């Protein structure tokens, strides 16, 4: 989700645009023979590969229950991809350029999450990512942005809750980052992002859409961690949309429920 509020370009190898590679001819002109030896080599390689596979299978041990379960084609449980709730990093970000970029990327993800639509969660996020003496200002600004009218515009109820029978989607995925200014305790980072926002479900009037934007954050080293001092956002750069077929509302809702979002980048 962007606070101000596909990516594959098609290309083919067939047809008239196909590129043909011509290998150098052997000295004395092209050679047409050697097919029988090539076939023999392929046969030998095939036998070796099968032998290695058989040995690996024999050495696996166990009762085979895991492979039997996998062979059944069962889909993974939702718990296998859901967020664990455990933060992979407990000691903050490193006091260097890479640490600042990591902080900026993760703060962009947090500020674009669905938690921002809940007042209690939003305040907790801001307290975690903003420099202490700016938290109150950020909270006041965000309270003015996340209004009942805005919630309704993205498909939610006016209080920010999700209508029954729907799945609300608000995610920001950092694509890349760069440092534009840096001193010992101040660093400005730009984070290029892709965002998803909308309501997945049958008859949704606000279907999930994708946007591209760049977030700029000025970070300050405070309390042994990088914290946001200022935040701004601009549109793009956006790639040419590909020819991917849009998923159905049910497919989108299922993906959001089964694939947990990331907490830490880099």
N, C-alpha and C positions, 0 to 999 in steps of 0.2 A: 504494500500500500504506500502510496506516496503521500507525504504530508501536505502537499499542495492540493492536493486533492483532498513475427514469430521468427523467430529469429533465424531460420535457415533460408538462405537464398537458393533457389533451385539451380541446378547445373547438371548437365548430362555429359556422358562420354560417348553416347551413340550418335547416329545420324551423321550429317555433313560436318559436324564440329568434332568428330572423333579424331584423336591424335594417334598417328601410327609411328612406331619406333622401328627404324631399320638398323639392325645390328651390322657391324662391319663384316664384310665377306672374308673368308680365309684366303690366304695367299694362293694364287693359282686358280681362282674362280670359286664359285659356290660348290659346296659339297652336298650331295643328296643322300649319301649313305649314312650308316651309323644308327639306323632306327632300331635294329635288333638289339644292339648293345644298350641303347637307351631304355628299351623295354625291360631288359634284364636288370638294369640298375634300379628301375622303379619297383620291380618285383622284390629285389633284395631289401630295399628300403622299407617296403610295405611289411615284409616278414619281420624285420627288426622292430618296427613300431608296434606290431601286434604282440611280439614277445615281451617288449618293455611294459606294455599295458597289462599283459597277463601277470607278470611278476609283481607289478604295483598292486594289482587287485588281490593277489594271493597274500601280500604282506600287510594288507589293511587290517586283518584280524577282526575281532568282534563278532556279534551275532548277525550282522547284516540288517538290523532293524532300521538303522538310519537310512541306508540306501533304499530299503523297501519303502520307507515313508516318502523319500524323495521321488521314487519312481511312480508313486501314486499320483503325482501331479497336484498335490494339495497346495493351495496358495499359502503364503506365510501368514502367520497370525498378525493381527494389527499391532500387538505388543512388540513385535520384532522390529518395527520401524517407528513406533511412537517415541516421543521424547521421554527420556528417563527421569528428567527433573534434576539430575545431578550435573553440576557445572564441571566440565572437564578441567578448567583452570581455576585454582582457588586463590592464587597469590597476585592477581592483577596482571597487567601487561608490562612488558619490559620497557625500561626507560631508554629507549632508542627509537630510531626511525621505523623499524619494522614493528615494534610494539605499538607505536602511534597508529600505523596503518591497520594493524589488527584491531585496535580499539575502535577506530573509525568505522571499519567494516561491520563489526559486531553491534555497535551502537546504531548504525543505519538499519540493521535487521530488527533490532528491538523497537526502534521508533516507527517502524513500518509494520509491526505485528498487530494482531487483532486485540491484544491487551490494551492498546491505546484507546479503545472504544469504551473501556470500563474505567470509571473515575478512580477507583481504588488502585487498580493495576497500573493505570497511567501514572499516578503520583509515585508509585513505587519504582517504576522504570526511570522516571526523571530523577529521583533521588539517587539512583544507582549510577547514572551516566553523566549527570550534569555537575559542574563544580559547585560546591555547597552554597556559595553566596549568590548563585544565579538560579537556584532551584525554584524559589518562590516566583520569580519572573517567568520562568518557563511554564510553570503550572498555570499561572494566570493566562498566559498566551494560549496554551493548549485548551484551557477551559472555554475560551472564546471561539476556538476553532471547532471543537467537537460538540456542536450544538444539537438539539433535537432535530432541527431541520437538516443538518448534515447527515445525521444518522439515518433519517428517513430517505435521504437522497441516495444512499448506498444500499438501501434495501432493508435496513434494520428497523426495529421499533424505535420510537422516539427516545426511550430510555437507554438505547444501545444494546438491548437484548436481541437475540436472533428469533425471527418468527418460527413458530412450530412447523416442523417438516422440512426445514431448510438448513443448509450449512453455510456459515459465513466464512469467506476467505479474505484474508488480508496478510500478505507475505511480501517481504522484500528480500531479494537475493543479490548480494554484492557480486558484480562481475569483475571489477578490478579497482585498484586505488593508486593514487600517486600523491607524493608530498610536494606542495607548492611553496611553502615557507617553513623554515625551521630554525629554532634557537635551542638553547639548553633545556628550557622548560616550557616552550611554546611551539606548537607544530600545527600547521594547517594542512588538512588532507581532503582531497576530493575522492569521492567514492561513486563509481558508475554502477547503477543498479537497474535491475528488472523487477517490476512489481506486479502482483496479482491482487485484484480487488473485485469483490462482488458477492452475490448470493447464489449458491448452487442449489438447484431444486427445480422441480417441474413448475412451469408457469411463472418463473422468476422474472420480474420486470427489471432486475438489475443483475444480469448474468455476469459471470466472472470474466474480466478483461485483463489484458496485459499492457503495461506501460513501461517506458524507459525514461530514466531521469538521472541526474547527477546531484549528489548531496555534498555540500562543502561544510566541514566542521573545523573550527579552531579549537585545539585541545590545549589544556594546561596540565602540567604535572602537579598533582595535589594529593596529599594523603597517600603517597606511594603508588599512585595510579594516574592514568590519563583520564581527564574529565572534560566534558564539552563546555566551552565558554560561549561560542556563537554557533548558529546553525542556519544554513540557507539551502535552497534547492532550485534547480532549473531543469527544463525538459531536455531529453535526449542525452547523448546521441542515440538515435533509434535506427536499427537495421531495416532493410527492406523486408516486409512480411513474406514468409515462405508460403508454400502451398499446402501446409499441414491442414488436415481436416479437423475442424473444431470438435472436441469431445462433447458427449451428451452431458446434461446436467447431472445425471446419476453417476457417470464416470468421473466427473470432476469432483463431486462430493466424496466419492469413494477414495479417490487419490488423496484428498486433503486429510481424510480420516486415517488412512493407512500409512502415509508417508509423513513422519515427524519432521518438523522444521529444525534447522541447525541453530546452535547457540553460539559456537565459537568458530571463527574462520582462521586461516593461516596456521 
